[in-house]
Amino acid sequence: MAFRNVLDGAASFGAALVTSAICGVPAWFTVVAVRAGLAPTWAYGAAAAIGVVGLILTVAFLRKGLAGVAPTRQRRR
């Protein structure tokens, strides 16, 4: 039973890593594009929005990982 919780926690840590990459990379490149003059200034808002959503999801997955909960579950098995 404990080994399953370790694997579920590892899966949640992996989900946190993937989530931060999926949300962080586009946000970062949007900021770079605005600074380079390739995108309008209002794109900062979109970058901030996707960054905040990514941060919230990453923290949620990290908390699940520390608790040994799988990414798709609310409680331990």
Buried (B, 14 or more C-beta within 10 A) or exposed (E): EEEEBEEBBEBBBEBBBBBBEEBBEBBEEBBEBBEEEEBEEEBBEBBEEBBEEBBEBBEBBBEBBEEBBBBEEEEBE
